[in-house]
Structures are given as C-alpha cells and as structure tokens.
Amino acid sequence: MTISLNALSRAQFDVSDVIRRAQGDLVGAFGLDPSECPYRIITSHSYWHLRDYGGEDQSPSLLIIAAPIKKPYIWDLTPSTSSIRFCLRQRLHVQLLEWLSASSHAGNYGIDDYVLAISEAVATSTATAKGAKPHMIGHSLGGTLAAIYGAFQPESIKGLVLLGAPLCFEPSKSQFRDALISLVPQKISEDEPFPGSLLSHASALASPNTFIWSRLIDAALSVGDPLAMEIHARVERWALDEIPVPGKLARQIIDWLYRENRFCSGKLEIHEKFVGPHGLSTPTLMVTNTADQIASLASLVPFTEKMTTKTQIIQYPGEVGVCLQHLGILVGRQAQATIWPDILSWIKCQNG
C-alpha cells in the first residue's frame, strides 16, 4: 500500500488540517488548551521565531530545538509536567527555536535553511549570554536537526542533549522506518507545503501499534489516575494541532534521511560541507525510551559507534499516562522525577 500524493490528495489533507485544528479548539474549550509560561520573541525570520523564557543572570543557556512537526507547547504542556518549567526551576536560561507553519507564500525551506536558522539562534543565544556558548537540546526530529547542526558547527555549542531523536536510518534497524519508506513514494513533490495531517496519517499507517493501539491502551490504563488522564487528554489535544511543513523539508527528511540514511553515512551535504557522526565532536547525551518504536536504541548505536567523542546514553522505560510513548520523556511524571534530574546534572557537569 502506498500513499497518493497528487494535488487532489494534498488538497484533501489540507482540509483535514483545518478540521483537526477545529477539533483541537473544541477539545481545548473543555479546559485543555495550552497554558504556557511567559516568553518573548527576541529574533525571528519568515519561518522561525526564537523564544526567550528568561532566567537568572549568568545562568547557563539551554537552547531547545523544537520539532518541525506540530507545535512546540509539548515542551510546556502543563505546569506540573513542563520540561521548560523544570529547567527554569533549575536556574537555566531557556530559549526555544520555534518553526512556523509553512505556506505557499512564505518560501520553501529545506534542511540547509533549518540548519542556518539554528546557527542564527545559537549566535543570538551566545550574544545574550555575553559570549557563553549554549547547551542545545532537541526531541524527535528536533533532536535530529540539532544533531545535524552539531555535526556542522560543533565548536559553537557547549553540549548536546538528544531526546528520542532518530539518527540512523539503515534498513532493518527500525520497523517504523522500513514501513514509512515503503508507504511514501520516492521523489515526492516539494512544490507545495506538506500537510501535517498527511504526516500523521503516514505515521499511523507505518506504525499502528505506536500511534493507534498503544494510545488506546494508555487511555484504558490511565482511567484510575485523574492526572494521567488529564495529561493523556492534553496530548491528544496537542496532536490535533496540525501544521504544514515546507514541501522541500518533508521530501529531504523522507528521502535524504529515512530512505538514503545520508546523515549516519556521512553523506549529508549542508552548505557545501558533508556532515555525519565523525563531525559531531561536542559532548553528547542521548535519552531513548525503550518502549518507543520511533527512535529505538537500534537507531542510535550505529551512529554513536562512528562518533569520535564520548557519548552517554540513558535508557528510559516509558510509563503510563503519556498517550504516546514517543512523548513520554517530555510529559511523563516519572521521566521528570527520574530522568530529567540526570539530564540537568549532565548539563551542569559540562558547564564546569
């Protein structure tokens, strides 16, 4: 089975984006809308904003690279399970690079452009901190983009933390990867934005256990725990917040990363420079959820074996009440109680 990606099909999914966002607004009306902590935009471009959440003077800087799919408030889902608030309580100066919704009028951007945006965000963060390099952290494809940047300009950041970020896309290393590239035809058109609901649809077809059955099981297991049910419901509301991504970026992620494994093989060209594991020389911490099929340990080890710097891997067993295990590290109560303190300790050790 393959997914039709002709103009009519994309138009249908464009409508689906609108419908799903409306459904999300309806769910949010029952008290499940995001309640993010205050921030200000300190610099921006047509396809990104750099948020600054503040922090104490002289605090170490932490630059979050959001995933280009869906909205970044998954990092700040509720006051009780907010990765951003946790970091602020640990006296870090938190900033977040947010990717804006793609449109046919806003330009068609690819991986090169996203790496350039990260470079500008790093420069701004460094200037804000009076020359101190930031630590960088990313989840999922946000982590993949952060790793690509780290291999491109490793000297510009103090350390890199990757949460559930797939790095190796070799055949047979990930059932999700193999299923996804079999579903999505080669050389998809990059002329128009790629609907977010189309990506959600493809992901569900590639791994129904991850995106359908496991979230139903999680809902059933959360019934006796009101807070777990609330977190589950808020993640479901977040999942409805579909945003389109640039067609160029979608094609490059699917073809260059998932299909051709260019990053892990050192054949990914960014601004006339080939990047790969050998170039990622900054201290790196990776966190993988053993219950997550999207970014399993098997998608990390082949990459880390080629790196020239010491890398630490933390394995997190997942937990009930997170809706999607892939998001557990960001919204899980056990993750915040047991994994995030280790992440912060590692960051502070790199800070000296």
C-alpha positions in Angstrom: 0.0 0.0 0.0 1.3 3.5 -0.9 0.0 6.9 -0.2 -1.3 9.0 -3.1 0.5 12.4 -3.0 -1.1 14.1 -6.1 -2.6 17.6 -5.9 -6.1 16.4 -5.1 -4.8 14.2 -2.3 -2.8 17.0 -0.8 -5.8 19.3 -1.0 -7.9 16.8 0.9 -5.3 16.7 3.7 -5.1 20.5 3.7 -8.8 20.4 4.6 -8.1 17.7 7.1 -5.5 20.0 8.8 -8.3 22.7 9.2 -10.8 20.1 10.5 -8.3 18.6 13.0 -7.3 22.1 14.3 -11.0 22.9 14.8 -11.5 19.7 16.7 -8.5 20.7 18.8 -10.1 24.0 19.6 -13.3 22.2 20.6 -11.4 19.9 22.9 -9.5 22.9 24.3 -12.7 24.6 25.2 -13.1 22.0 27.9 -10.1 23.4 29.8 -7.4 21.5 27.8 -5.9 24.4 25.9 -2.2 25.0 26.4 -1.2 27.2 29.4 2.4 28.1 28.5 4.7 30.1 30.8 5.5 33.6 29.6 8.2 34.3 26.9 9.2 36.9 24.5 10.3 36.7 20.9 13.9 38.1 20.7 14.6 37.5 17.0 12.7 36.0 14.0 12.5 35.1 10.3 9.7 34.3 8.0 9.8 30.6 9.0 11.0 30.7 12.6 10.9 32.6 16.0 13.4 32.5 18.8 11.5 32.5 22.2 13.3 33.6 25.4 11.8 32.4 28.6 14.3 34.3 30.7 16.4 33.1 33.6 18.8 34.4 36.2 21.8 36.5 35.1 24.8 34.4 34.4 22.7 31.2 34.2 23.8 28.6 31.7 21.8 28.9 28.5 19.7 26.0 27.2 18.5 26.3 23.6 15.6 24.0 22.7 15.3 23.0 19.0 11.6 22.2 18.5 10.5 19.5 16.1 9.3 20.9 12.8 6.1 18.9 13.0 3.2 20.2 15.2 3.5 23.0 17.8 6.2 23.3 20.5 4.0 23.6 23.5 4.5 19.9 24.1 7.6 21.1 26.0 5.3 23.1 28.3 2.2 21.0 28.3 1.0 21.7 31.9 2.6 23.5 34.9 3.0 20.1 36.6 4.6 18.3 33.7 6.5 21.0 31.9 10.1 20.4 30.7 10.6 24.1 30.3 9.4 25.0 33.8 11.6 22.2 35.2 14.7 23.7 33.5 13.7 27.2 34.7 13.5 25.9 38.3 17.0 24.5 37.8 18.1 28.1 37.0 18.8 27.6 33.4 18.2 30.4 30.9 15.8 28.8 28.5 15.3 29.7 24.8 13.3 27.8 22.2 13.6 27.8 18.4 10.0 27.6 17.1 9.3 26.6 13.4 6.3 28.5 11.9 3.6 27.0 9.8 4.5 26.6 6.1 2.6 28.3 3.4 2.9 28.7 -0.4 3.7 32.4 0.2 6.3 32.1 2.9 9.1 30.3 0.9 10.1 26.7 0.5 12.8 25.8 3.0 14.9 22.7 3.4 17.4 21.2 5.8 20.1 23.7 4.8 17.7 26.6 5.8 16.8 25.0 9.1 20.5 24.5 10.0 21.1 28.1 9.1 18.2 29.1 11.4 19.7 27.1 14.2 23.1 28.8 13.6 21.4 32.2 13.9 19.6 31.2 17.1 22.9 29.9 18.6 24.6 33.2 17.7 21.8 35.2 19.4 21.9 32.9 22.4 25.6 33.3 22.7 25.4 37.1 22.4 22.6 37.2 25.0 24.9 35.2 27.4 27.8 37.6 26.8 29.8 35.1 24.8 28.9 31.9 26.7 28.1 29.0 24.5 24.6 27.5 25.0 23.7 23.9 25.6 21.4 22.5 22.9 18.6 20.1 23.3 16.0 18.6 20.9 13.3 16.0 20.8 12.4 13.7 17.9 13.1 15.4 14.6 14.0 18.5 16.5 16.8 16.4 18.0 17.8 15.1 14.6 18.1 18.7 13.3 20.1 19.6 16.4 22.5 16.7 15.8 22.9 17.8 12.1 23.8 21.3 13.3 26.1 19.8 16.0 28.0 18.0 13.3 28.1 21.1 11.1 29.3 23.6 13.8 30.3 21.5 16.9 32.5 24.3 18.2 29.6 26.7 18.7 27.8 24.8 21.4 28.9 23.5 24.8 26.9 20.3 24.8 24.1 18.4 23.0 21.1 16.5 24.5 19.0 14.3 22.2 15.7 13.0 23.4 14.1 10.3 21.4 15.9 11.5 18.3 16.4 9.0 15.4 19.9 9.3 13.9 20.5 6.1 12.0 18.0 5.0 9.2 19.6 1.8 8.0 17.2 -0.8 6.6 16.0 -3.3 9.2 17.1 -1.1 12.1 13.6 0.3 12.6 10.3 -1.2 11.6 8.8 2.3 11.5 11.5 3.5 9.1 11.0 0.5 6.8 7.3 0.8 6.8 7.3 4.6 6.2 9.6 4.5 3.1 7.5 1.6 1.7 4.4 3.8 2.0 5.7 7.1 0.8 6.7 7.2 -2.9 10.1 8.3 -3.9 10.8 11.9 -5.0 7.6 13.4 -3.7 6.8 16.8 -4.9 8.2 19.7 -2.9 6.4 22.5 -4.7 3.7 22.9 -2.1 3.6 22.7 1.8 3.2 19.2 3.1 0.0 18.9 5.2 0.6 17.9 8.9 -2.3 15.5 8.9 -0.7 13.7 5.9 2.4 13.1 8.0 0.2 11.9 10.9 -1.7 9.6 8.5 1.5 8.1 7.1 3.0 7.6 10.6 -0.1 5.8 11.8 -0.1 3.5 8.8 3.7 2.9 9.3 3.3 2.0 13.0 -0.3 1.4 14.1 0.9 -0.1 17.3 2.6 3.2 18.2 0.1 5.7 17.0 -3.2 3.9 17.5 -3.2 0.8 19.7 -0.7 1.9 22.4 -2.5 5.2 22.9 -5.8 3.4 23.4 -4.2 1.0 25.9 -2.7 4.0 27.6 -6.1 5.7 27.9 -7.5 2.5 29.5 -4.7 2.2 31.9 -5.0 5.8 32.9 -8.6 5.7 33.9 -7.9 5.3 37.7 -5.4 8.2 37.7 -7.0 11.7 37.2 -3.7 13.4 36.5 -2.7 10.7 34.0 -6.0 11.1 32.3 -5.5 14.8 32.1 -2.0 14.5 30.6 -3.3 11.9 28.1 -6.2 14.2 27.1 -3.8 17.2 26.7 -1.5 15.2 24.4 -4.5 14.2 22.3 -5.5 17.9 22.1 -1.9 18.8 21.1 -1.9 16.0 18.4 -4.8 17.7 16.7 -2.8 21.0 16.3 -1.6 20.1 12.8 0.7 22.5 10.9 2.0 22.0 7.4 5.8 21.8 6.9 7.7 23.0 3.8 7.4 20.5 0.9 11.2 20.7 0.4 11.9 19.9 4.1 9.4 16.9 4.0 11.0 15.5 0.9 14.5 15.8 2.2 13.7 14.2 5.6 11.9 11.3 3.9 14.4 10.8 1.0 17.8 12.0 2.4 17.4 10.8 6.0 14.9 7.9 6.1 15.4 6.4 2.7 19.1 7.1 1.9 20.5 7.4 5.5 22.8 10.2 4.4 23.4 11.6 7.9 24.6 8.4 9.5 26.7 7.5 6.5 28.4 11.0 6.4 26.9 11.9 3.0 24.6 14.7 4.1 25.7 17.9 2.5 25.0 21.1 4.4 26.2 24.4 2.9 28.9 22.6 0.9 30.1 20.6 3.8 29.5 16.8 4.3 28.3 16.1 7.9 27.9 12.8 9.8 28.8 11.1 13.0 32.5 11.9 12.7 31.8 15.6 12.9 29.7 15.5 16.0 32.6 16.2 18.4 30.7 18.1 21.1 29.8 16.2 24.3 26.5 14.4 23.7 23.9 12.9 25.9 21.2 10.7 24.3 17.9 9.6 26.0 16.0 6.7 24.5 12.6 5.3 25.5 12.8 1.5 25.4 9.0 1.4 24.8 9.3 3.7 21.7 9.5 2.3 18.2 10.2 5.6 16.5 13.6 6.3 18.0 14.8 3.0 19.5 18.3 2.2 20.7 18.9 0.5 17.4 18.5 3.8 15.7 21.3 5.3 17.8 24.0 2.7 18.3 25.2 2.5 14.7 25.6 6.3 14.8 27.4 6.5 18.1 29.8 3.8 17.1 31.1 6.2 14.4 31.4 9.3 16.6 34.8 10.5 17.8 33.6 11.9 21.1 32.4 10.1 24.2 28.6 9.8 24.3 26.3 8.8 27.2 23.0 7.0 26.6 20.2 6.9 29.2 17.5 4.4 28.7 14.1 5.4 30.0 11.5 2.5 30.3 8.4 4.6 29.5 5.3 5.0 31.6 1.5 5.1 31.7 -0.3 8.3 31.3 1.7 9.9 28.4 -0.6 8.9 25.5 2.3 8.4 23.1 5.5 6.7 24.4 7.5 8.8 21.9 6.5 11.9 24.0 7.0 10.3 27.4 10.3 12.0 28.1 8.6 15.4 27.7 5.3 14.8 29.5 5.8 11.9 31.8 5.8 12.4 35.6 8.3 9.6 36.1 10.5 11.0 33.4 10.6 14.3 35.2 11.2 12.7 38.6 14.0 10.3 37.5 15.4 11.2 34.1 15.4 15.0 34.0 17.5 15.4 37.1 20.1 13.2 35.4 19.9 15.4 32.3 20.4 18.6 34.3 23.3 17.0 36.2 25.0 16.2 32.9 24.4 19.7 31.6 25.9 21.2 34.8 28.9 18.9 34.6 29.6 20.1 31.0 29.3 23.7 32.2 32.1 23.0 34.7 
